[in-house]
Amino acid sequence: MTRKRPALLKYGMIAPALIVILVVVIYPLIYSLYLSFNQLLLTTPGKTQMKWIGLGNYADILHDNLVYISLRNTAIFTIGSVTVEFLLGLLLALIVNRGIRFQRTITSILLMPMMVASVAAGLMWRYLLHEQLGILNYMVQAMGFAAVNFRSDPHLAMPTVIACDVWQWTPFMFLLMLAGLQSLPRAPFEAATIDGASSFQIFRHVTLQLMKPVILIALLLRTIDAIKTFDIVYTLTRGGPGTITEVITYYIYRLGFWFYNLGKASAYSYVLLVIISVLCYIMIRQLRRR
């Protein structure tokens, strides 16, 4: 009896967390999977009826042009934002790692955008970029130029969304790169210096080679998060103008909460889950090889 008490205590301690995970994560996941095989429209109050259609919702993806448009927009946004964030984060980490003055203060300032909620960041940039009331357009007009429609111009809308995401999440890349640089062993750098290698050669053949695991992890985390981006698009452009900035998550949101087609929205969500899982598998496999 005394031997069973530690086991009961152990399971009793983790039981609340398991119940929360079951209720908040597992059950919605299973129910949404079941829902993806049904037709469920909430457009007629009092006459809501679920109808089993098998793979019908998944087959609709092949004929839905908006899916391809939103996936293309997601790819453009993900590649653009993650690439710029990685390059800026690595550059800032290299500068700070050299032991500049006020290093802690500068690091704290650089991390501040990451602490802002995505919805708040989107709303802040929405007002900063406003055509009539925004401070950026005020500065543009003060220099004698016409106001710029950052959010409604088809050629500027996606770069604007990418720029806002870069502002918020470059600190995340910077933090990971800085942690990776500060954890590197000093012996390879000392050996390369003694051999007469230049700074660029040391960076290319020593720093980058030793940093590859950290770089792959940082790219994996940011890629997953960028593919799931919703807040910044919702608050800044609402997917517009037209469908220029409509990423896949925003399109799924419109299917479920604008057109009340919960079955199709669930199916599209699982397709997105499969895409993210495949990307994660590829990147983790590359990490294990390293």
C-alpha positions, 0 to 999 in steps of 0.5 A, a space after each residue: 500500500 505504501 508503494 502505491 502512494 507515490 505512484 498515485 501522488 504522481 499521477 494525481 499531480 499531473 492529472 489536472 494538466 492532462 485534463 486541460 490538454 484533453 479538453 482544450 487540445 485533444 477534443 477540439 482536434 478530433 472533433 474538427 477532424 470529424 467536422 472536416 468530413 461533413 457539410 455544416 453550414 450555419 447560414 440558416 438559423 434553426 435549420 443547422 444540419 450536419 451531412 456526411 460528405 466524406 472527402 468532399 471538402 478536401 476535393 473542393 480544394 482542387 477547384 478553389 482558386 482562392 486556396 492557390 492564391 492564399 497559399 501563394 501569398 502565404 509563401 511570399 509572406 513567409 519567405 520574405 519575412 523569415 529571410 529578412 528577419 534572419 539576415 537582420 537578426 544575424 547582423 545585429 547579433 554579430 554587432 552586439 556580440 563584438 562587445 559594444 558599449 551599453 550592450 545590455 541596454 541595446 539588447 533590451 531595446 532591440 527585444 522590445 518589439 517582440 514583447 508587443 502583442 501581434 494584434 496591438 502591433 498591427 493596430 499600431 502600424 495601421 494608424 502609423 501608416 494611415 493615409 491621412 492621419 498617419 505620422 509616416 505620411 505626415 513626414 512624407 508630405 512634409 518633404 513635398 511628396 504625395 501621401 502613400 497608400 501603404 495598405 491599399 496600394 496593390 504593389 505596397 500592401 504585401 511589402 508593408 505587411 512583411 515590414 511590420 512582421 519584420 519589425 516585430 519578430 527580428 528581435 526573436 531571430 536576434 535573440 537566438 543568434 546572439 545566444 548561439 554566438 555566445 555559446 560557441 567554443 573559442 578554440 576554433 576561432 583562435 586556431 583560425 586566427 593563428 593560421 592567418 584566416 581573414 575575418 570573412 573567412 572565419 565567419 564563413 568557414 567557422 562561425 556559420 558552420 558552428 551556427 548551423 544547428 541554431 540557424 536551422 532551429 531558428 528558421 524552423 520556429 519562425 517558418 512555422 509561426 509565419 505560415 500561421 500568421 493571422 493577427 497582423 493581416 487581420 488588423 492591418 489589411 484584412 487581406 486586401 486590397 482584393 486578395 493581395 495579402 490574404 494568407 491561408 489562415 485569413 482565408 480559413 477564417 473567412 470560410 468559417 466566420 464570414 460564410 459559416 462553412 465550418 466543414 470546409 474551414 476544418 478541412 482546409 485547416 487540416 491541409 494547412 496542418 499537413 503542409 506545416 508537418 511536412 516542412 517540419 519533417 524536412 527541416 528536422 531531418 536536415 537538423 539531425 543530419 548536421 
